Amino acid sequence: MPALAEAGYRAVALDMRGYGRSSRPRDAAEYRYDHLAADLIAVMDHLGARDAVLFGHDFGANFAWHMGVHHAGRIRAIAPLCAPYAMELAGASDVLPSELYASIARQHFFHMHYYQADGVERANLGRERAFLMRLFWALCGEGDLLGWEDFPAAGTHYFDVLAEPERAPPWRWLSAEDFDFYVREYLAAEPELVFIGGISAYRAMDHNWRQFHASRHASLDLPVLFVGGAEDPVTRMAGPETFDRMRERVRDLRGCELLPGAGHFIQQEAPEALNALLLEFLAGL
């Protein structure tokens, strides 16, 4: 965000529902895309912004794709980070997401299925810091999130499939101070709501599927830049066919970049390269 402000852009950073100092509803239905869209549009109206260029990472990227399809009148362009458009998991078909996740979990642990179960909100009570450290490491370019394929779904918690890093931060891409900030922001809620944002995003996928199934994978006409990490496990799960489908359906795709050596946290793992791409994209609008 500082790089955008320094270049003269009006930049606003927003926490999605369930994160940081935002509200954290317990009901997964409160995390549907229509509610998130109402949140964003309300902020834009409050700021007097007729339209905006929307950047989003991970769940925020999925939401950016949604806004590009359903609210193109308010969104000038989007730059989704790390989650490509029209992503389908292996064996995907015309079924509810939760049913697809369950079919994958019959083969091995799968986090999207894991988070459908009641009670997992309490699985990391007392070890939230250790869980975040393991998860951040597993998702970075040096980690191995997909090692979960060696674990059965039954009786396995997400914490169990994540390798413990050899050392705590500082890491090359994450300072000890920044990691402490993340921990504080997650813990700014009562214990069972610490990770409710991510958990509810997975649980809301059935709601979104039912509500927006007719426009699933619709074509987009607005300008789009996609940036991900070449070592991101999301990139590996997506497969090349996902990127072929994205290029076909995003009619004004101005870039599809995978940053070498970077995992899921491209903002920290490759900040200079990402900022350069975002500024070039903005300048071309």
Secondary structure, 3 states (H helix, E strand, C coil): CHHHHHCCCCCCCCCCCCCCCCCCCCCHHHHCHHHHHHHHHHHHHHHCCCCEEEEEECHHHHHHHHHHHHCCCCEEEEEEECCCCCCCCCCCCCCCHHHHHHHHHCCCCCHHHHCCCCCHHHCCCCCHHHHHHHHHHHHCCCCCHHHHHHCCCCCCCHHHHCCCCCCCCCCCCCCHHHHHHHHHHHCCCCHHHCCHHHHHHHHCHHHHHHHHHHHCCCCECCCEEEEEECCCHHHHHHHHHHHHHHHHHECCEEEEEEECCCCCCHHHHCHHHHHHHHHHHHHCC
